[in-house]
């Protein structure tokens, strides 16, 4: 089974020794989102999904002093390393 990249990143960070609670992957509805955006101990949020929801998260998170990364309309984001063969499938 292929796991989404946020879960792989969380696993790598844990394996590297990052303490529990520093990086978390949360899936939930608007109630969960609003709780995170308003909680005083949450310093930053990152979101990937629809543009309307990304706009809402950016607006609400910013209003509550959070650092926000909201990737509206994004899908399957990744990091391409400098040594990647960009023409491998040509």
Backbone as CSV, one residue per row, in Angstrom:
resi,resn,N_x,N_y,N_z,CA_x,CA_y,CA_z,C_x,C_y,C_z
1,UNK,0.842,-1.176,0.000,0.000,0.000,0.000,0.894,1.250,0.000
2,UNK,0.552,2.210,-0.825,1.295,3.465,-0.891,0.745,4.409,0.166
3,UNK,1.650,4.943,0.993,1.230,5.881,2.031,1.474,7.301,1.552
4,UNK,0.566,8.216,1.866,0.765,9.622,1.477,2.047,10.186,2.088
5,UNK,2.661,11.108,1.382,3.958,11.650,1.798,3.969,12.277,3.188
6,UNK,2.892,12.926,3.675,2.975,13.463,5.038,3.217,12.379,6.093
7,UNK,2.660,11.194,5.877,2.858,10.107,6.830,4.286,9.567,6.759
8,UNK,4.833,9.507,5.553,6.227,9.091,5.409,7.161,10.108,6.056
9,UNK,6.878,11.387,5.864,7.687,12.432,6.481,7.627,12.324,8.002
10,UNK,6.447,12.103,8.547,6.304,11.955,9.997,7.125,10.773,10.504
11,UNK,7.105,9.673,9.766,7.880,8.492,10.160,9.388,8.773,10.122
12,UNK,9.831,9.447,9.068,11.254,9.781,8.954,11.698,10.711,10.080
13,UNK,10.874,11.699,10.401,11.214,12.627,11.480,11.286,11.903,12.823
14,UNK,10.356,11.000,13.047,10.378,10.222,14.296,11.626,9.348,14.357
15,UNK,11.945,8.676,13.240,13.143,7.835,13.178,14.419,8.656,13.397
16,UNK,14.383,9.917,13.001,15.552,10.797,13.155,15.677,11.336,14.577
17,UNK,14.660,11.064,15.418,14.741,11.479,16.814,13.931,12.696,17.187
18,UNK,13.093,13.202,16.289,12.252,14.347,16.634,11.290,13.935,17.743
19,UNK,11.191,14.722,18.813,10.302,14.350,19.926,8.830,14.289,19.508
20,UNK,8.087,13.416,20.140,6.652,13.315,19.880,5.983,14.665,20.104
21,UNK,5.021,14.975,19.242,4.249,16.208,19.384,4.817,17.408,18.654
22,UNK,6.032,17.303,18.132,6.617,18.437,17.405,6.058,18.508,15.990
23,UNK,5.898,17.363,15.351,5.339,17.270,14.003,4.212,16.261,14.046
24,UNK,3.022,16.666,13.640,1.864,15.783,13.672,1.107,15.857,12.362
25,UNK,0.573,14.740,11.919,-0.309,14.692,10.760,-1.712,14.489,11.302
26,UNK,-2.607,15.405,10.962,-3.977,15.343,11.468,-4.934,15.381,10.287
27,UNK,-5.877,14.455,10.272,-6.945,14.470,9.284,-8.243,14.681,10.048
28,UNK,-9.069,15.572,9.547,-10.318,15.805,10.254,-11.222,16.769,9.525
29,UNK,-12.339,17.033,10.160,-13.331,17.923,9.582,-13.095,19.362,10.044
30,UNK,-14.042,20.238,9.767,-13.909,21.650,10.107,-13.750,21.872,11.604
31,UNK,-14.371,21.054,12.413,-14.237,21.183,13.870,-12.775,20.973,14.273
32,UNK,-12.146,19.947,13.711,-10.732,19.675,14.018,-9.847,20.792,13.493
33,UNK,-10.115,21.250,12.279,-9.327,22.337,11.673,-9.418,23.596,12.526
34,UNK,-10.623,23.983,12.889,-10.805,25.194,13.689,-10.116,25.084,15.045
35,UNK,-10.164,23.900,15.642,-9.502,23.709,16.937,-7.994,23.922,16.800
36,UNK,-7.396,23.402,15.742,-5.960,23.589,15.522,-5.620,25.045,15.221
37,UNK,-6.446,25.678,14.399,-6.170,27.060,14.006,-6.304,28.035,15.172
38,UNK,-7.071,27.676,16.160,-7.307,28.579,17.295,-6.514,28.210,18.546
39,UNK,-5.922,27.029,18.577,-5.224,26.579,19.785,-3.945,27.376,19.988
40,UNK,-3.725,27.908,21.187,-2.565,28.771,21.423,-1.216,28.048,21.350
41,UNK,-1.185,26.735,21.497,0.082,26.018,21.444,0.458,25.532,20.045
42,UNK,-0.440,25.698,19.079,-0.141,25.325,17.697,0.510,26.532,17.034
43,UNK,1.773,26.373,16.623,2.534,27.494,16.060,2.395,27.614,14.549
44,UNK,2.165,26.497,13.865,2.129,26.526,12.406,1.258,25.400,11.881
45,UNK,0.687,25.621,10.703,-0.110,24.598,10.038,0.267,24.547,8.562
46,UNK,0.146,23.369,7.996,0.377,23.172,6.570,-0.811,22.393,6.032
47,UNK,-1.322,22.825,4.888,-2.517,22.196,4.322,-2.318,21.988,2.832
48,UNK,-2.778,20.847,2.333,-2.820,20.560,0.906,-4.232,20.109,0.585
49,UNK,-4.878,20.787,-0.349,-6.232,20.408,-0.719,-6.885,21.456,-1.593
50,UNK,-8.189,21.572,-1.475,-8.934,22.476,-2.348,-8.590,23.932,-2.071
51,UNK,-8.738,24.752,-3.097,-8.434,26.180,-2.973,-9.358,26.887,-1.983
52,UNK,-10.670,26.636,-1.987,-11.522,27.321,-1.008,-11.127,27.008,0.442
53,UNK,-10.803,25.756,0.723,-10.412,25.392,2.084,-9.042,25.983,2.407
54,UNK,-8.134,25.985,1.448,-6.809,26.593,1.661,-6.944,28.074,1.998
55,UNK,-7.824,28.761,1.315,-8.043,30.190,1.602,-8.572,30.379,3.020
56,UNK,-9.514,29.526,3.405,-10.070,29.610,4.757,-8.983,29.363,5.803
57,UNK,-8.199,28.320,5.600,-7.135,27.988,6.560,-6.114,29.113,6.636
58,UNK,-5.748,29.671,5.505,-4.784,30.776,5.511,-5.346,31.978,6.262
59,UNK,-6.572,32.328,5.980,-7.207,33.480,6.625,-7.354,33.284,8.131
60,UNK,-7.918,32.160,8.532,-8.140,31.895,9.962,-6.824,31.694,10.713
61,UNK,-5.928,30.940,10.122,-4.643,30.701,10.776,-3.857,31.985,10.958
62,UNK,-3.813,32.804,9.931,-3.105,34.084,10.021,-3.742,34.996,11.068
63,UNK,-5.056,34.995,11.117,-5.758,35.829,12.094,-5.438,35.423,13.525
64,UNK,-5.043,34.162,13.707,-4.695,33.665,15.037,-3.184,33.566,15.239
65,UNK,-2.424,34.239,14.387,-0.978,34.326,14.572,-0.181,33.087,14.199
66,UNK,-0.766,32.210,13.401,-0.066,30.991,12.990,0.768,31.248,11.740
67,UNK,1.848,30.500,11.610,2.531,30.419,10.320,1.723,29.421,9.516
68,UNK,1.369,29.793,8.292,0.468,28.962,7.493,1.076,28.672,6.122
69,UNK,1.054,27.405,5.760,1.363,26.979,4.396,0.089,26.336,3.888
70,UNK,-0.576,26.966,2.937,-1.846,26.460,2.432,-1.733,26.280,0.920
71,UNK,-1.650,25.035,0.495,-1.458,24.728,-0.919,-2.798,24.375,-1.551
72,UNK,-3.520,25.403,-1.985,-4.812,25.202,-2.610,-4.666,24.718,-4.032
73,UNK,-5.432,23.717,-4.393,-5.372,23.153,-5.726,-4.165,22.260,-5.944
74,UNK,-3.370,22.093,-4.913,-2.172,21.266,-5.038,-2.538,19.798,-4.882
75,UNK,-1.718,18.961,-5.481,-1.946,17.528,-5.367,-0.622,16.820,-5.630
76,UNK,-0.357,15.818,-4.823,0.828,14.988,-5.026,2.113,15.808,-5.079
77,UNK,2.276,16.705,-4.128,3.495,17.509,-4.096,4.682,16.635,-3.719
78,UNK,5.864,17.070,-4.131,7.073,16.294,-3.859,8.287,17.202,-3.909
79,UNK,9.388,16.663,-3.472,10.669,17.354,-3.544,11.489,16.669,-4.631
80,UNK,12.035,17.458,-5.535,12.894,16.913,-6.584,14.321,17.273,-6.227
81,UNK,15.136,16.265,-6.052,16.525,16.467,-5.650,17.362,16.922,-6.841
82,UNK,18.451,17.652,-6.561,19.284,18.200,-7.643,19.859,17.136,-8.581
83,UNK,20.049,15.909,-8.104,20.631,14.878,-8.951,19.581,14.017,-9.659
84,UNK,18.311,14.423,-9.608,17.248,13.652,-10.258,17.423,13.671,-11.767
85,UNK,17.145,12.526,-12.390,17.176,12.428,-13.851,15.803,12.866,-14.364
86,UNK,15.697,14.116,-14.780,14.416,14.669,-15.201,13.920,14.087,-16.518
87,UNK,14.771,13.381,-17.223,14.405,12.812,-18.519,14.391,11.294,-18.481
88,UNK,14.189,10.709,-17.323,14.249,9.254,-17.162,13.196,8.540,-18.009
89,UNK,12.038,9.144,-18.233,10.965,8.491,-18.980,10.939,8.889,-20.450
90,UNK,11.918,9.678,-20.890,11.935,10.124,-22.301,12.299,8.996,-23.238
